[in-house]
Amino acid sequence: MTIKKFQGKTEAEATALAKEEFGAGTVIMNVKEIKPKGFLRSFKTSMFEVTAAIEEAEPSQPVRPAVPANMPAAGNINVAADEPISIPRAEEMKEVFATVENTWTNSMPQEKKETVAESSAGSSNNSSGSNNLEEKLENLQSLLEKKLSQPPEEQKEEFPKEALMDENLKFVKMIYSILLENEVNEKYCNQIMDEVEKVLKKGASLDYILSSIYQKMILKFGQPQPIKITDQKPKVVFFIGPTGVGKTTTIAKIASRFKVEKGKKVALYTADTYRIAAAEQLRTYANILDTPLNIVYSSKELNEELQRAQEEEFDLVLVDTAGFSHKNEEQRGETKELIDQVPEEFDKEVYLVLSATTKYRDLLEIADIYKANFDFKMIFTKLDETSCYGNILNMKLYTGADLSYTTYGQNVPEDIEIFNTQNIVKLLLGGK
């Protein structure tokens, strides 16, 4: 007999996992509700654990795992690439305090505001509760600035412990709610809060909790990886992604930055032979930038053009691929062949262009398809068309791919920037 435990958000989900693995002969031996523990248990959901068994009368085929082997385990986020990121300095933390101050103040009951204000100012004047609360925040900010101005080796958890635990817990709950409102996946919210819970247990003050949340989110985003010109010229960059995400406009913006601002020799190629308008749009930008545009119909033609670009000493070649549904296997195969057949002598990179307005479920499906075929970095477009930025963090943690650029309008070349980690974190915490 084989006995195994399965967990799910509901009893039905856990049971379904058991039957999926063991088959119709599954025997449910026990069902147990696992309630969350710790300071943050009040806003975590319970899990259900099902103990299942199956009688094996004869040797059977190897049991298929319930979870794909390549699925990253929750909480095991690889942040190896994040090590170069430094601890946020005082100037950066000012923005964060300004971001959450109003929300935190409005979310508190009046009596709590007065309690915190009195503990900060040492005053018995209840009529000035609002002003004293602001003074409390200013005092906390000053303390944090002082701590963050010290060398890293001196930055220890020596913050005063007189801050009220109730207010700290309420503050963390408020941050949790804001992240969920910004459409950060609940799994990733819980990962962040589980790490912050360790700080809460040590009786840390509000400023240290906020600094901890901010830093952990910065680290999870990782170091942005924009296009870098190397000595191995030309650098060949492919832009892939579904239809309508703004690949062509993004290419024009990047080409303009390298050609006009950095003085690099840039060439534009397009393999999008399905839409005449796409080639014409890119040709318009090429004429404005006074840079060549080549239309390629196969990997052989692309490699011939790359050889010419190498002879003419181009620094950068940007290749626009056909925008197609991620479900279109034929066109996806053509793009894969185009990229895979580039000779090894060329330094090539692939950038998956995604829209910040796309639904999370669709983004997951897109990511699964492209991860199976390409090693890519990510560009997010249309940040000006949404007020929720959680999908950027979701996709970073789900794919493990580096973030590179974000775009926020149609203006060329203005509306593009290297991924601004600190600004996105501020927006996710409720900033403007």
N, C-alpha and C positions, 0 to 999 in steps of 0.2 A: 504494500500500500504506500502511495506517495501522498504526503501531507504538506500543504503550503498555505501561507497567509497572503491575502490580497487586500489592498486598501483602495477606497474610493470616497468621493464626496458624499455619496448616498449608499445605502445598503444594496440597492439595485445595481449601482455602478460596480461595486466591489464584487457582487455575485456574477455580474456579466463578465468581468475579467477572469474570474475563476472558470466559468463555463467555456470561455473562449480558449483558455489554455488546456483544460482537462477534457473538454468535450461533453457529450450528453450524459456520460456516466458520473458526472460530478456529484459528490455528496457534501452538503454543507454541514459541517460539524458544530460551528459556533459563530455567532455574530456579536461583535463588541463595538460599542461607540467609544471613540477616542476623543476625549475633550481636550481642547488646547490648554496649555499651561503657560505660566509666566505672567508678567505685568500686562501684556497686550492680549490676554486671552478673551477679553470682553468684545473684541472686534475681529476675532478669528473664528472660522467656522469649524465645527466638529468633523472628524473623519470616521469612517466605518471600516472595521477590520473583519473580514470573513475568513474563517479557517475552513478550507476545503480539502477533500481527499478523493482519491480515485484508486480503485482496486485494479492492479495489473495482473491479469491471469497469465499473460505470456509476454515475452519481450516486445516492447513497442518501439515506435520510431522516437527519436529524440524529441523532447517536449519543446514546443515553440515558445519562446519567451513572450510574455504579455506586453513588454515594452521594447521597442526597437533597440538594438544594441548600440546604435550611434546616437541615441537620444541623450543629451546631457542631463546628468542628475541634478535635481534642484539643489541649489546652494553651492554647487561646485563650478562656479563661473571662473573661467581662466582669465586672470587679469595680468598675465605675464607682460603684456605689451603696455600695461598701465604704469609700470614702475617709474618711468621718467617724470611722471606728473608730480609736481611739488604741492606741498600743503598750501591751501588758499591763504593769501595774505590779508591783512586787515582791510585794504581797500576793497577787495572782492567781497568780504563778509559784510561790509556796509550795505551793499546792494541786497544781500539776502535778508538782513534784518529789516530793511525797508520793505521788502517783498511781503514778509509774513506778519508784520506788526499789526496792520489794520485787521487782517483776518482773525488773528489770535484774539485781539481786543474785542471784536464783535462777537466772537463765539463764546466768551466767558459770561457767566451770570454776574449780575451787578455786585453781589456780595463777594464773589471771588476776586473781582477787579479791585475792590476796596481792600481786601486782605493782602493781595500782592503789593498794592500801592503802599500800604502802611508798612509792610516789611521792608520795602525799599527805601522809603523816604524817612521812616521813623517818625511820621507825623500822625496825629490823631484827628486831623481835619478831614472828615469823610466827604465833605462837599467837593474836594479837589481830587477825587479818586482817579479821574481820567488823566489829569496832568501828572499825578504821581506814578501812574502806570507807565506813561511815556518816559518818565525819569528812570523808572526801573529798567526799562529796555535800554535806555541810553547808558546806564551804569553797567548793565550786562555787556553791551557792545564795547564799552571802553575796556572792560576787563578782558574780553576776548581779543581785542586789538593788542593789548599789552602782552598777552600770552603768545599770540601768533607772531609778534615782533621778536620773540626770543629765538635763539638757534634751535634747530630741531631736537638736539639732544637734551635741551632744557625744557621742552614742551611736555610736561607731565600732567597727569590728571590731578592737579592741586586746586581745583576750583572749589569755592565754598559750597558747603552742603546744606545751607540754611534754606535753599529754595524749596517750596512746598511740593511734595511728590504728586499730589493731586493735580496741581497746575502743570507739572511736567508731563504727566500722563495725558492730560487733556490736550496739551500742545502736540504731543506725538500723534494722538488720534486725529487731530485736525490736519496734520501733515498727511497722514494716511488717507484721509478722505479727499484731500486735494489731489493726491496722486491718482486715486481711482477716478475722480472727475475728469482728470486729464487723460483718461483711458490707458493708464499704465496697467498691465495685466496683474491680476490679483496675486498670482504666484510670485512675480517679481517684487510687488509691494511687500509681501510677507518676508521675502528674503532680506530686503532692506531693513524692515522693522525688527526681524529676528536679531540682526547685528546690532541695531540700536538698543535693543532690550538689554544687552550686556552693559551698556553705558548706564541705563536706568537703574540697574541693580546696584551699581556702585554709588548711587545717590548723587549723580552729577547734576550740575545746575543747568538752567535753560540754555545758556550760551554754549556750553559744551555739547549738549544734545544737538542743537542746531548745527554747530560746526561739524559734528560727527555725521549727521545726515547729509549735509552738503558735500563733504569730502568723499563719502562712500558712493554717492551718485556720480561725482566727477570721475572716480576710479572705474566705475562700471562702464561709463561711456568710452574710456580709453583715450589714447592720444590720436588726434586726427591725422589721417594719412593722405595728403593731397598729392597731385602729380609732381614728381621731381625729375628734372632732366639729369641724365647720367652721361658719362663719357661714351657709352655704347649707343651711338646715334644711328638712325633716329629712334627715339622712344615711340613705340607704337601703342596707342591706347584705344581700346574698343569700348563702345557704350552699348549696353544691352538693356532690355526691359520691355514691359508690355506697351501696348499702344496708348497714346494720349498722355504720357507722363512728362513730356517736354524734353526728350533727348536732344532733338535738333537745336532747340534754343539754348540748352545747356552747353552743347558743344560750341556754339557761336560765342557764348560768354567766356568759356575757358580759352578758346582760340584768341579772342581779343585781349584777354589778360596777358597771355604769353607773348603775343605779337607786339602789342602796343606798349604795355607796361614793362615787360622784361626784355624786349628786343630780340626775341627768339624767332628762328625761321620755322614757320608752321605750314603744314599742308593738311587739307581736308579731303577725306575720302568718304564716299557713301556706298554702302551695299544694299541700301533700301531701294530696290528696283520695283517694288510693288506699288509704291505711291509716287506718282510724278511730282506732286506738290511738295513732297519732302525734299527731293533733289533740288527743286527750284528754290525752295526756301533756303537751303544751305548754300546754293549758288549765289543768292543775293548777298548773304553774309560774306562769302568768299570774295566777291567783287568789292564790297566795302572795305574789307581788310587787305585787299590786294594780295591774296594768297591763292594758290592753285586749288582746284577742286577736281577730283577724279572719281568717276563712277566705275565700280568694279562689279562684275557679274559672277565671279568664281574665285576660289582660293588661288588658282593659278594666276589670274589677272592681278589679284592683290599682291602676290609675291613679286611679280614683275614690276609693279609700281613701287613697291618698297625698295627694290634694288636701285631703281632710278632715284628715289628719294635719298638713298644712302650715298649715291654718287654725287648728288647735288648738295650734300651735307645739310640736310634738313635736321633740325633739332627735335621736332615733334610732329608726329602724324596722328591725327584724330580720326577715328573710323566710326561712322554712324551706321548702325545695323538696322535691319528691318524691325519695326515695332509690330509685334504679333502677339496674339493670345498665348499665354503660357501653356495652353492646352494643345496648341498646334505643333505636333511632333515633327512634321516635315520641315517647317521653317526653322524650328529650333535646331534640327539636325544640320541644316545648311549653315546656320550661324556657328555652330560648334565646329564644323569642318573648316570654316573660314578662319577661326581663331587657332585651332589646333595645328593647322598646316603652315603657320608662320615659322620660318626658319629660326633655329635656336640662336643664331647670331644677333637677332634683334631682341631688345629689351621690351617685353610686352606686358601690359596690364589690362584688366577687365574691370569696368565699373558698372554695377547694376543701378539703374536709375529708377527710383520709386517715388510715387506721389504721396505726400503726407496726408492727403485726403482719402486714400484708399482704405477700405474696411480692413480691420485686423485679420479676419478670417481669410480674406482674399490675399493679403500680404503673406500669410503663412503658406498658402498654397503656391504662390509665386516663388517664395523663397525655397520651398522644398524642390520644385522643378529645377530652378537654376543652380541650387547647391549640388545637385546630382550631376551637373554638366560643366560647371565653371567654378573657378576660384576667383572670387570677386571682392571688390570694395564697394561701398554704398554711397550713393548720392540721393538726397531727399529734395524733391521739388515742391513748389506750391505751398510753402509755409505761410504765405499771405492769405491763403484760402481756407485756413482752419484755425481754430482756437485751442485745439487739443494736440499735444505733441508727444503723448505717451507712446504712440506706435514707433517712434524713433528709438526710444529705449527698449521697447519690446523686441524690435527686430535686431538691434545690436546684441542683446543677450541671447536671442533665439538662434541667430546665425553664427555669432562669433566673428563676423566680418568687420573690418575697420570702416569707420565713417570718414568721409572725405570732404564733401561740399554740401551746402544747402543753397537753394534758390528761393526767391520770394517775390517774383514779379517777372514781367516780360521785357523790361528794359535791358538792352545789351550795351556795355558789359556790366552795368551797375549792380543788377539785382542778383548777385552771387557772392558767397564768401566761404572761406574755409570753415568747416564745422566749428561753431562757437560753443564749446562745451559749457562754459560758465553761464552763458546767456540762456541756453536750453534748460539747464538745471534750474535757473531762476524762474523761467516760464513754467516749468513743471511744478514748482513750489507755489505757483499762484501769482507770479509777477506779471508785469505788463511790458 
